Amino acid sequence: MSHTPGSPAPLPDAAPAATAPAHRRPPRRSPATGRLIGIDLARGLAVLGMFVVHLGIGWTLADGTNALQPVAAGRSAALFALLAGVSAALLSGGRTPATGPAMGVALWRVVIRGLLMLPLGTALTLLGTPVAVILAYYAVFFLLTAPFLHERWTIVAGAAAALAVVGPIVSFHVRAAAADGPLRAPFTAVNTYDPLEALAGEGLIDLLLTGAYPALTWMPFVLAGLAIGRLDLRSTRVRWTLVGAGAATAALAHTASWVALGPLGGRARLEASFTPAAVADHGAPPDAATALADGFPGTVPVHDWVWLLSDAPHSGTPLEVFAAGGAAAAVLGGCLLVGEWLRWVLYPVAAVGALALTAYVAHVLLIWVAERPWGALLDPVLGPVVLVGSLAGAAVWRWTGRRGPLEQPLHAVSLWAARRIP
């Protein structure tokens, strides 16, 4: 059983959840004011994508590969990041941003949620499972998102696009200087005194620059989601625009990478410069072709700038960011289009999306159990257990109208604390 990055994260609520006694069905709210089921549906699909990547759920092709792996790898995590931004926008007023004290409360709720997720993510990382736990990274994402809550959607969208290009390039050169250059000593010093690095092996430098989901190259997803969340997501035109623009962006990015690596000779150059030592800290692929097909654990090697032309999953390159981000926007638009029409058919998937934090933590804990000697019987059936258990359990829980077991305390604590900050 192999595990690669692509994990979900807890997201601020898209809208206040229904509250109804557990013994009766919650009333259906007006389409104009109720929770956007399409957002839960998109988040649920991202959770299922995580199961594919982490647990091998899917079917095997003739060559022995999982048919769903290439579809889910990289894209599910990008969808979660984009939805984090969307939910932060809705939490702070959506199309009409809150002002004054209301915006202050929304801002602090985002910050406090991030601060609460940091120790939770660190605790899960300490379990030592093969999953690249994303919660600590999301804590940083939320902290960095807060200053943008006041900005117009056009400014936020522009910042996302600019960072998608500049962020990976800056990351490449800074990491190169840290690997064997003037930044090596400062980076070593920071890691030496970083309590998170000492505790879980994942410190500030990892969270910002070198880890599985470094903020420098993942914030474009979050900011794009924040800009999208400022649009009228109940508008059919906006939804179709997300589908069309997102798909076009993804197609253009993949095409540009294919041209750069193929006809323009980028792949041949990477194969010629490839050495095991150069990729030892980037998943240790046996050759350049495997690296380009399977992707990287967050960043690309720094021995050749041509890696920045790749669109490989989790590579953190400009073209990968645009490709995965475009796909995420298209999926969100599609889910918003079909969510209301197929709400009962897709209800279990949307329920998983509404309980994303609970589903994520539960699946990491189950992986940890399956790896223990006393949990060996769970390992062969872990994928089906997680999949069926999540769909059925989330559907039953959401039928009561309550937030998830972990979503509720996160909501309550962040709201309580935010309202008491001057």
C-alpha positions as a Markdown table, in Angstrom:
| # | Residue | x | y | z |
|---|---|---|---|---|
| 1 | Met | 0.0 | 0.0 | 0.0 |
| 2 | Ser | 1.6 | 3.2 | -1.1 |
| 3 | His | 0.8 | 6.7 | 0.1 |
| 4 | Thr | 1.6 | 10.0 | -1.6 |
| 5 | Pro | 0.6 | 13.6 | -0.9 |
| 6 | Gly | -2.9 | 14.6 | -1.7 |
| 7 | Ser | -4.7 | 15.0 | 1.6 |
| 8 | Pro | -7.7 | 17.0 | 2.5 |
| 9 | Ala | -8.0 | 19.8 | 4.9 |
| 10 | Pro | -10.6 | 21.4 | 7.1 |
| 11 | Leu | -12.3 | 24.3 | 5.5 |
| 12 | Pro | -14.3 | 27.2 | 7.0 |
| 13 | Asp | -18.0 | 26.5 | 6.6 |
| 14 | Ala | -19.6 | 27.7 | 3.4 |
| 15 | Ala | -22.7 | 28.8 | 5.2 |
| 16 | Pro | -24.2 | 28.2 | 8.7 |
| 17 | Ala | -25.2 | 24.6 | 8.9 |
| 18 | Ala | -28.7 | 23.6 | 9.8 |
| 19 | Thr | -29.4 | 22.9 | 13.4 |
| 20 | Ala | -32.2 | 20.5 | 14.1 |
| 21 | Pro | -32.9 | 17.8 | 16.7 |
| 22 | Ala | -31.3 | 14.5 | 15.9 |
| 23 | His | -34.7 | 12.7 | 15.9 |
| 24 | Arg | -36.1 | 14.5 | 12.9 |
| 25 | Arg | -35.1 | 15.5 | 9.4 |
| 26 | Pro | -33.8 | 19.1 | 9.1 |
| 27 | Pro | -36.0 | 21.3 | 7.0 |
| 28 | Arg | -34.8 | 22.0 | 3.4 |
| 29 | Arg | -33.8 | 25.6 | 3.1 |
| 30 | Ser | -34.5 | 28.0 | 0.3 |
| 31 | Pro | -32.1 | 27.7 | -2.7 |
| 32 | Ala | -31.5 | 31.4 | -2.3 |
| 33 | Thr | -30.3 | 31.3 | 1.3 |
| 34 | Gly | -29.3 | 27.7 | 2.0 |
| 35 | Arg | -25.9 | 26.0 | 2.0 |
| 36 | Leu | -24.3 | 25.6 | -1.4 |
| 37 | Ile | -24.4 | 21.9 | -1.8 |
| 38 | Gly | -22.1 | 22.1 | -4.8 |
| 39 | Ile | -19.2 | 23.2 | -2.6 |
| 40 | Asp | -19.8 | 20.2 | -0.3 |
| 41 | Leu | -20.0 | 18.0 | -3.4 |
| 42 | Ala | -16.7 | 19.3 | -4.7 |
| 43 | Arg | -15.0 | 18.9 | -1.4 |
| 44 | Gly | -16.4 | 15.3 | -1.2 |
| 45 | Leu | -14.9 | 14.5 | -4.6 |
| 46 | Ala | -11.6 | 15.8 | -3.3 |
| 47 | Val | -11.9 | 13.4 | -0.3 |
| 48 | Leu | -12.6 | 10.5 | -2.6 |
| 49 | Gly | -9.6 | 11.6 | -4.7 |
| 50 | Met | -7.5 | 11.4 | -1.5 |
| 51 | Phe | -8.7 | 7.9 | -0.9 |
| 52 | Val | -7.6 | 6.9 | -4.4 |
| 53 | Val | -4.1 | 8.4 | -3.9 |
| 54 | His | -3.6 | 7.2 | -0.3 |
| 55 | Leu | -5.4 | 3.8 | -0.3 |
| 56 | Gly | -5.2 | 2.7 | -3.9 |
| 57 | Ile | -9.0 | 2.7 | -4.4 |
| 58 | Gly | -9.9 | 2.1 | -8.1 |
| 59 | Trp | -9.2 | -0.6 | -10.6 |
| 60 | Thr | -6.1 | -2.0 | -12.1 |
| 61 | Leu | -5.2 | -1.7 | -15.8 |
| 62 | Ala | -3.3 | -4.2 | -17.9 |
| 63 | Asp | 0.0 | -2.5 | -17.1 |
| 64 | Gly | -0.6 | -2.9 | -13.3 |
| 65 | Thr | -1.4 | 0.8 | -12.6 |
| 66 | Asn | -4.4 | 2.2 | -10.9 |
| 67 | Ala | -6.7 | 3.8 | -13.5 |
| 68 | Leu | -7.8 | 6.6 | -11.2 |
| 69 | Gln | -4.4 | 7.5 | -9.8 |
| 70 | Pro | -3.4 | 9.8 | -12.6 |
| 71 | Val | -6.7 | 11.6 | -12.4 |
| 72 | Ala | -6.6 | 12.2 | -8.7 |
| 73 | Ala | -2.9 | 12.7 | -8.1 |
| 74 | Gly | -2.2 | 16.4 | -7.4 |
| 75 | Arg | -5.7 | 17.6 | -8.4 |
| 76 | Ser | -7.5 | 16.5 | -5.3 |
| 77 | Ala | -5.2 | 18.4 | -3.0 |
| 78 | Ala | -5.4 | 21.5 | -5.3 |
| 79 | Leu | -9.2 | 21.3 | -5.2 |
| 80 | Phe | -9.1 | 21.3 | -1.4 |
| 81 | Ala | -6.8 | 24.3 | -1.3 |
| 82 | Leu | -9.0 | 26.2 | -3.8 |
| 83 | Leu | -12.1 | 25.4 | -1.7 |
| 84 | Ala | -10.4 | 26.7 | 1.4 |
| 85 | Gly | -10.2 | 30.1 | -0.2 |
| 86 | Val | -13.9 | 29.8 | -1.4 |
| 87 | Ser | -15.1 | 29.0 | 2.1 |
| 88 | Ala | -13.0 | 31.8 | 3.6 |
| 89 | Ala | -14.7 | 34.2 | 1.2 |
| 90 | Leu | -18.2 | 32.9 | 2.0 |
| 91 | Leu | -17.4 | 33.0 | 5.7 |
| 92 | Ser | -16.6 | 36.7 | 5.4 |
| 93 | Gly | -19.7 | 37.7 | 3.3 |
| 94 | Gly | -19.3 | 36.0 | 0.0 |
| 95 | Arg | -20.3 | 38.3 | -2.9 |
| 96 | Thr | -20.8 | 41.2 | -0.6 |
| 97 | Pro | -17.8 | 41.2 | 1.9 |
| 98 | Ala | -18.6 | 42.0 | 5.5 |
| 99 | Thr | -17.4 | 45.4 | 6.9 |
| 100 | Gly | -16.5 | 46.8 | 10.3 |
| 101 | Pro | -16.8 | 44.4 | 13.3 |
| 102 | Ala | -18.4 | 41.6 | 11.2 |
| 103 | Met | -15.3 | 41.5 | 9.0 |
| 104 | Gly | -13.1 | 41.6 | 12.1 |
| 105 | Val | -14.9 | 38.5 | 13.5 |
| 106 | Ala | -14.6 | 36.7 | 10.1 |
| 107 | Leu | -10.9 | 37.5 | 9.9 |
| 108 | Trp | -10.2 | 36.2 | 13.4 |
| 109 | Arg | -12.2 | 33.1 | 12.8 |
| 110 | Val | -10.0 | 32.3 | 9.8 |
| 111 | Val | -6.8 | 33.0 | 11.8 |
| 112 | Ile | -8.0 | 31.0 | 14.9 |
| 113 | Arg | -9.0 | 28.0 | 12.8 |
| 114 | Gly | -5.5 | 28.0 | 11.4 |
| 115 | Leu | -3.9 | 28.2 | 14.8 |
| 116 | Leu | -6.1 | 25.3 | 16.0 |
| 117 | Met | -5.1 | 23.2 | 13.0 |
| 118 | Leu | -1.4 | 23.5 | 13.6 |
| 119 | Pro | -1.2 | 21.3 | 16.7 |
| 120 | Leu | -3.7 | 18.9 | 15.2 |
| 121 | Gly | -1.7 | 18.6 | 12.0 |
| 122 | Thr | 1.6 | 18.2 | 14.1 |
| 123 | Ala | 0.0 | 15.4 | 16.2 |
| 124 | Leu | -1.1 | 13.5 | 13.1 |
| 125 | Thr | 2.4 | 13.9 | 11.6 |
| 126 | Leu | 3.9 | 12.4 | 14.7 |
| 127 | Leu | 2.0 | 9.2 | 14.1 |
| 128 | Gly | 4.5 | 8.5 | 11.3 |
| 129 | Thr | 2.1 | 7.3 | 8.7 |
| 130 | Pro | 3.1 | 7.5 | 5.0 |
| 131 | Val | 0.5 | 10.3 | 4.4 |
| 132 | Ala | 1.9 | 13.8 | 4.0 |
| 133 | Val | -0.3 | 15.4 | 6.5 |
| 134 | Ile | -1.6 | 18.7 | 5.2 |
| 135 | Leu | -3.3 | 20.3 | 8.3 |
| 136 | Ala | -0.2 | 22.1 | 9.5 |
| 137 | Tyr | 0.3 | 23.6 | 6.0 |
| 138 | Tyr | -3.4 | 24.7 | 6.0 |
| 139 | Ala | -2.8 | 26.5 | 9.2 |
| 140 | Val | -0.2 | 28.6 | 7.4 |
| 141 | Phe | -2.6 | 29.0 | 4.4 |
| 142 | Phe | -5.3 | 30.4 | 6.6 |
| 143 | Leu | -2.9 | 32.9 | 8.3 |
| 144 | Leu | -1.7 | 34.1 | 4.9 |
| 145 | Thr | -5.2 | 34.4 | 3.5 |
| 146 | Ala | -6.5 | 36.7 | 6.3 |
| 147 | Pro | -4.9 | 39.9 | 5.0 |
| 148 | Phe | -6.6 | 39.4 | 1.6 |
| 149 | Leu | -10.2 | 39.1 | 3.0 |
| 150 | His | -10.6 | 42.9 | 2.6 |
| 151 | Glu | -9.5 | 43.1 | -1.0 |
| 152 | Arg | -11.6 | 43.2 | -4.2 |
| 153 | Trp | -11.8 | 39.9 | -6.0 |
| 154 | Thr | -9.9 | 41.3 | -9.0 |
| 155 | Ile | -6.9 | 42.2 | -6.8 |
| 156 | Val | -7.0 | 38.7 | -5.2 |
| 157 | Ala | -7.3 | 37.0 | -8.6 |
| 158 | Gly | -4.4 | 39.0 | -9.9 |
| 159 | Ala | -2.3 | 38.2 | -6.9 |
| 160 | Ala | -3.1 | 34.5 | -7.4 |
| 161 | Ala | -2.0 | 34.6 | -11.0 |
| 162 | Ala | 1.2 | 36.5 | -10.3 |
| 163 | Leu | 2.2 | 34.2 | -7.4 |
| 164 | Ala | 1.5 | 31.1 | -9.6 |
| 165 | Val | 4.3 | 32.3 | -11.9 |
| 166 | Val | 6.7 | 34.0 | -9.5 |
| 167 | Gly | 6.3 | 31.7 | -6.5 |
| 168 | Pro | 7.7 | 28.5 | -8.1 |
| 169 | Ile | 10.6 | 30.5 | -9.7 |
| 170 | Val | 11.5 | 32.1 | -6.3 |
| 171 | Ser | 11.2 | 28.7 | -4.6 |
| 172 | Phe | 13.5 | 27.1 | -7.2 |
| 173 | His | 16.3 | 29.7 | -6.7 |
| 174 | Val | 16.0 | 30.0 | -2.9 |
| 175 | Arg | 16.1 | 26.2 | -2.5 |
| 176 | Ala | 19.1 | 26.0 | -4.8 |
| 177 | Ala | 20.9 | 28.6 | -2.7 |
| 178 | Ala | 19.9 | 26.6 | 0.4 |
| 179 | Ala | 21.1 | 23.3 | -1.0 |
| 180 | Asp | 24.7 | 24.4 | -1.7 |
| 181 | Gly | 25.0 | 28.2 | -1.5 |
| 182 | Pro | 24.7 | 31.2 | 0.8 |
| 183 | Leu | 21.4 | 30.2 | 2.4 |
| 184 | Arg | 22.5 | 26.8 | 3.5 |
| 185 | Ala | 23.8 | 28.0 | 6.9 |
| 186 | Pro | 20.8 | 30.2 | 7.7 |
| 187 | Phe | 18.4 | 27.4 | 6.8 |
| 188 | Thr | 20.3 | 25.0 | 9.0 |
| 189 | Ala | 20.2 | 27.5 | 11.9 |
| 190 | Val | 16.4 | 28.0 | 11.6 |
| 191 | Asn | 15.8 | 24.2 | 11.5 |
| 192 | Thr | 18.1 | 23.7 | 14.5 |
| 193 | Tyr | 16.0 | 26.1 | 16.7 |
| 194 | Asp | 12.6 | 25.4 | 15.2 |
| 195 | Pro | 10.4 | 23.5 | 17.8 |
| 196 | Leu | 8.2 | 22.1 | 15.1 |
| 197 | Glu | 11.1 | 20.7 | 13.2 |
| 198 | Ala | 12.5 | 19.1 | 16.4 |
| 199 | Leu | 9.1 | 17.7 | 17.3 |
| 200 | Ala | 7.7 | 16.4 | 14.0 |
| 201 | Gly | 10.4 | 16.9 | 11.4 |
| 202 | Glu | 8.3 | 19.5 | 9.6 |
| 203 | Gly | 9.1 | 23.1 | 10.6 |
| 204 | Leu | 8.7 | 26.6 | 9.3 |
| 205 | Ile | 10.9 | 26.2 | 6.3 |
| 206 | Asp | 9.0 | 23.1 | 5.2 |
| 207 | Leu | 5.6 | 24.8 | 5.7 |
| 208 | Leu | 6.7 | 27.8 | 3.6 |
| 209 | Leu | 9.2 | 26.5 | 1.1 |
| 210 | Thr | 10.3 | 22.9 | 1.0 |
| 211 | Gly | 7.6 | 20.6 | 2.3 |
| 212 | Ala | 4.8 | 18.6 | 0.5 |
| 213 | Tyr | 2.5 | 21.7 | 0.3 |
| 214 | Pro | 4.7 | 24.7 | 0.7 |
| 215 | Ala | 2.8 | 28.0 | 1.0 |
| 216 | Leu | 4.9 | 29.8 | -1.6 |
| 217 | Thr | 3.6 | 27.5 | -4.4 |
| 218 | Trp | 0.2 | 26.5 | -2.9 |
| 219 | Met | -1.2 | 30.0 | -1.9 |
| 220 | Pro | -2.2 | 30.6 | -5.6 |
| 221 | Phe | -4.9 | 27.9 | -5.2 |
| 222 | Val | -6.2 | 29.4 | -2.0 |
| 223 | Leu | -6.2 | 33.0 | -3.4 |
| 224 | Ala | -7.9 | 31.8 | -6.5 |
| 225 | Gly | -10.6 | 30.3 | -4.4 |
| 226 | Leu | -10.9 | 33.4 | -2.4 |
| 227 | Ala | -11.5 | 35.4 | -5.6 |
| 228 | Ile | -14.0 | 32.8 | -6.8 |
| 229 | Gly | -15.9 | 33.0 | -3.5 |
| 230 | Arg | -16.5 | 36.7 | -4.1 |
| 231 | Leu | -18.5 | 36.0 | -7.2 |
| 232 | Asp | -22.2 | 35.2 | -7.4 |
| 233 | Leu | -21.9 | 31.4 | -7.1 |
| 234 | Arg | -25.7 | 31.0 | -7.4 |
| 235 | Ser | -25.5 | 32.4 | -11.0 |
| 236 | Thr | -25.6 | 29.8 | -13.7 |
| 237 | Arg | -23.5 | 32.1 | -15.9 |
| 238 | Val | -20.7 | 32.2 | -13.2 |
| 239 | Arg | -20.9 | 28.4 | -12.8 |
| 240 | Trp | -20.5 | 27.8 | -16.6 |
| 241 | Thr | -17.7 | 30.4 | -16.7 |
| 242 | Leu | -15.8 | 28.4 | -14.0 |
| 243 | Val | -16.2 | 25.2 | -16.0 |
| 244 | Gly | -15.1 | 26.8 | -19.3 |
| 245 | Ala | -12.3 | 29.0 | -18.0 |
| 246 | Gly | -11.0 | 26.4 | -15.7 |
| 247 | Ala | -10.9 | 23.7 | -18.3 |
| 248 | Ala | -9.3 | 26.0 | -20.8 |
| 249 | Thr | -6.6 | 27.1 | -18.3 |
| 250 | Ala | -5.8 | 23.5 | -17.5 |
| 251 | Ala | -5.7 | 22.4 | -21.2 |
| 252 | Leu | -3.4 | 25.3 | -22.1 |
| 253 | Ala | -1.0 | 24.6 | -19.2 |
| 254 | His | -0.8 | 20.9 | -20.1 |
| 255 | Thr | -0.3 | 21.7 | -23.8 |
| 256 | Ala | 2.4 | 24.3 | -23.0 |
| 257 | Ser | 4.3 | 21.7 | -20.9 |
| 258 | Trp | 4.0 | 19.1 | -23.6 |
| 259 | Val | 5.4 | 21.4 | -26.2 |
| 260 | Ala | 8.3 | 22.5 | -23.9 |
| 261 | Leu | 9.2 | 19.0 | -22.9 |
| 262 | Gly | 8.6 | 17.4 | -26.2 |
| 263 | Pro | 9.1 | 19.3 | -29.5 |
| 264 | Leu | 11.3 | 21.9 | -27.8 |
| 265 | Gly | 13.6 | 19.2 | -26.3 |
| 266 | Gly | 13.0 | 19.7 | -22.6 |
| 267 | Arg | 12.5 | 16.0 | -21.8 |
| 268 | Ala | 15.7 | 15.0 | -23.6 |
| 269 | Arg | 17.7 | 17.6 | -21.6 |
| 270 | Leu | 16.3 | 16.4 | -18.3 |
| 271 | Glu | 17.1 | 12.8 | -19.2 |
| 272 | Ala | 20.7 | 13.8 | -20.0 |
| 273 | Ser | 21.2 | 15.8 | -16.8 |
| 274 | Phe | 19.4 | 13.2 | -14.5 |
| 275 | Thr | 21.4 | 11.8 | -11.6 |
| 276 | Pro | 20.1 | 9.8 | -8.6 |
| 277 | Ala | 21.8 | 12.3 | -6.3 |
| 278 | Ala | 20.0 | 15.2 | -7.8 |
| 279 | Val | 16.6 | 13.7 | -7.1 |
| 280 | Ala | 17.4 | 11.9 | -3.8 |
| 281 | Asp | 15.3 | 14.4 | -1.8 |
| 282 | His | 12.5 | 14.5 | -4.3 |
| 283 | Gly | 11.0 | 11.0 | -4.2 |
| 284 | Ala | 14.1 | 9.3 | -5.6 |
| 285 | Pro | 12.6 | 8.4 | -9.0 |
| 286 | Pro | 14.8 | 6.0 | -11.1 |
| 287 | Asp | 14.8 | 8.2 | -14.2 |
| 288 | Ala | 13.4 | 11.4 | -15.6 |
| 289 | Ala | 10.5 | 9.7 | -17.4 |
| 290 | Thr | 9.3 | 8.2 | -14.1 |
| 291 | Ala | 9.6 | 11.5 | -12.3 |
| 292 | Leu | 7.6 | 13.4 | -15.0 |
| 293 | Ala | 4.9 | 10.7 | -15.0 |
| 294 | Asp | 4.5 | 10.1 | -11.2 |
| 295 | Gly | 5.3 | 13.6 | -10.0 |
| 296 | Phe | 7.2 | 14.9 | -6.9 |
| 297 | Pro | 6.6 | 15.4 | -3.2 |
| 298 | Gly | 5.9 | 19.1 | -3.4 |
| 299 | Thr | 8.9 | 20.6 | -5.2 |
| 300 | Val | 11.1 | 19.9 | -8.2 |
| 301 | Pro | 14.9 | 19.3 | -8.1 |
| 302 | Val | 17.1 | 22.3 | -8.4 |
| 303 | His | 19.9 | 21.0 | -10.6 |
| 304 | Asp | 18.2 | 22.1 | -13.9 |
| 305 | Trp | 15.7 | 24.9 | -14.4 |
| 306 | Val | 13.9 | 22.9 | -17.1 |
| 307 | Trp | 12.1 | 21.0 | -14.3 |
| 308 | Leu | 10.0 | 24.2 | -14.0 |
| 309 | Leu | 8.4 | 23.4 | -17.4 |
| 310 | Ser | 6.9 | 20.2 | -16.0 |
| 311 | Asp | 3.2 | 19.8 | -15.2 |
| 312 | Ala | 3.9 | 16.6 | -13.1 |
| 313 | Pro | 1.6 | 16.2 | -10.1 |
| 314 | His | 2.7 | 17.9 | -6.9 |
| 315 | Ser | 5.7 | 19.5 | -8.7 |
| 316 | Gly | 4.9 | 23.0 | -7.7 |
| 317 | Thr | 5.8 | 24.5 | -11.1 |
| 318 | Pro | 4.0 | 27.3 | -12.8 |
| 319 | Leu | 2.4 | 25.0 | -15.3 |
| 320 | Glu | 1.4 | 22.5 | -12.7 |
| 321 | Val | -0.2 | 25.2 | -10.6 |
| 322 | Phe | -2.3 | 26.5 | -13.6 |
| 323 | Ala | -3.2 | 23.0 | -14.7 |
| 324 | Ala | -4.3 | 21.8 | -11.3 |
| 325 | Gly | -5.9 | 25.1 | -10.4 |
| 326 | Gly | -7.8 | 25.2 | -13.6 |
| 327 | Ala | -9.1 | 21.7 | -13.2 |
| 328 | Ala | -10.2 | 22.5 | -9.6 |
| 329 | Ala | -12.2 | 25.5 | -10.8 |
| 330 | Ala | -13.8 | 23.5 | -13.5 |
| 331 | Val | -14.8 | 20.7 | -11.1 |
| 332 | Leu | -16.2 | 23.3 | -8.7 |
| 333 | Gly | -18.3 | 24.9 | -11.4 |
| 334 | Gly | -19.6 | 21.5 | -12.5 |
| 335 | Cys | -20.5 | 20.6 | -9.0 |
| 336 | Leu | -22.3 | 23.9 | -8.5 |
| 337 | Leu | -24.3 | 23.2 | -11.7 |
| 338 | Val | -25.4 | 19.6 | -10.9 |
| 339 | Gly | -25.5 | 19.8 | -7.1 |
| 340 | Glu | -29.1 | 21.0 | -6.7 |
| 341 | Trp | -30.4 | 18.7 | -9.5 |
| 342 | Leu | -28.7 | 15.6 | -8.2 |
| 343 | Arg | -28.7 | 16.5 | -4.5 |
| 344 | Trp | -30.2 | 13.2 | -3.3 |
| 345 | Val | -28.2 | 11.0 | -5.7 |
| 346 | Leu | -25.0 | 12.6 | -4.7 |
| 347 | Tyr | -25.9 | 13.2 | -1.0 |
| 348 | Pro | -23.4 | 10.8 | 0.5 |
| 349 | Val | -20.5 | 12.4 | -1.4 |
| 350 | Ala | -21.6 | 15.9 | -0.4 |
| 351 | Ala | -22.0 | 14.6 | 3.2 |
| 352 | Val | -18.4 | 13.5 | 3.2 |
| 353 | Gly | -17.4 | 16.9 | 1.9 |
| 354 | Ala | -19.3 | 18.6 | 4.8 |
| 355 | Leu | -17.3 | 16.4 | 7.2 |
| 356 | Ala | -14.0 | 16.7 | 5.5 |
| 357 | Leu | -11.9 | 17.3 | 8.6 |
| 358 | Thr | -13.5 | 14.3 | 10.4 |
| 359 | Ala | -13.0 | 12.1 | 7.4 |
| 360 | Tyr | -9.4 | 13.2 | 6.9 |
| 361 | Val | -8.4 | 12.6 | 10.5 |
| 362 | Ala | -10.3 | 9.3 | 10.6 |
| 363 | His | -8.6 | 8.0 | 7.5 |
| 364 | Val | -5.1 | 8.9 | 8.9 |
| 365 | Leu | -5.9 | 7.1 | 12.2 |
| 366 | Leu | -7.1 | 4.0 | 10.4 |
| 367 | Ile | -3.9 | 3.9 | 8.3 |
| 368 | Trp | -2.0 | 4.1 | 11.5 |
| 369 | Val | -4.0 | 1.3 | 13.0 |
| 370 | Ala | -3.5 | -0.9 | 9.9 |
| 371 | Glu | 0.3 | -0.5 | 10.2 |
| 372 | Arg | 0.3 | -1.8 | 13.8 |
| 373 | Pro | 0.9 | -5.5 | 14.4 |
| 374 | Trp | -2.5 | -5.7 | 16.2 |
| 375 | Gly | -4.2 | -4.0 | 13.2 |
| 376 | Ala | -2.8 | -6.2 | 10.5 |
| 377 | Leu | -6.2 | -7.7 | 9.7 |
| 378 | Leu | -7.5 | -4.3 | 8.7 |
| 379 | Asp | -4.8 | -3.7 | 6.1 |
| 380 | Pro | -6.2 | -5.9 | 3.2 |
| 381 | Val | -9.7 | -4.2 | 3.5 |
| 382 | Leu | -8.6 | -0.7 | 4.5 |
| 383 | Gly | -9.6 | 0.9 | 1.2 |
| 384 | Pro | -13.2 | -0.4 | 1.2 |
| 385 | Val | -13.6 | 0.2 | 4.9 |
| 386 | Val | -12.6 | 3.8 | 4.6 |
| 387 | Leu | -14.6 | 4.4 | 1.4 |
| 388 | Val | -17.9 | 2.7 | 2.5 |
| 389 | Gly | -17.5 | 3.9 | 6.1 |
| 390 | Ser | -17.0 | 7.5 | 5.1 |
| 391 | Leu | -19.9 | 7.6 | 2.7 |
| 392 | Ala | -22.4 | 5.8 | 5.0 |
| 393 | Gly | -21.2 | 7.4 | 8.2 |
| 394 | Ala | -21.2 | 10.9 | 6.8 |
| 395 | Ala | -24.6 | 10.5 | 5.2 |
| 396 | Val | -26.2 | 9.4 | 8.4 |
| 397 | Trp | -24.5 | 12.1 | 10.5 |
| 398 | Arg | -25.4 | 14.9 | 8.1 |
| 399 | Trp | -29.0 | 13.7 | 8.0 |
| 400 | Thr | -29.3 | 14.9 | 11.6 |
| 401 | Gly | -28.4 | 18.4 | 10.5 |
| 402 | Arg | -25.4 | 18.6 | 12.7 |
| 403 | Arg | -21.8 | 19.6 | 12.0 |
| 404 | Gly | -19.2 | 16.9 | 12.1 |
| 405 | Pro | -17.6 | 15.6 | 15.3 |
| 406 | Leu | -14.5 | 17.7 | 14.7 |
| 407 | Glu | -16.1 | 20.5 | 12.6 |
| 408 | Gln | -18.4 | 21.5 | 15.5 |
| 409 | Pro | -15.7 | 22.2 | 18.1 |
| 410 | Leu | -13.6 | 24.0 | 15.4 |
| 411 | His | -16.6 | 26.2 | 14.6 |
| 412 | Ala | -17.6 | 26.8 | 18.2 |
| 413 | Val | -14.1 | 27.6 | 19.5 |
| 414 | Ser | -13.2 | 29.9 | 16.6 |
| 415 | Leu | -16.4 | 31.8 | 16.7 |
| 416 | Trp | -16.4 | 32.2 | 20.5 |
| 417 | Ala | -12.8 | 33.4 | 20.5 |
| 418 | Ala | -13.2 | 35.7 | 17.5 |
| 419 | Arg | -16.2 | 37.5 | 19.1 |
| 420 | Arg | -14.1 | 38.3 | 22.1 |
| 421 | Ile | -11.1 | 39.8 | 20.4 |
| 422 | Pro | -11.3 | 43.6 | 20.4 |
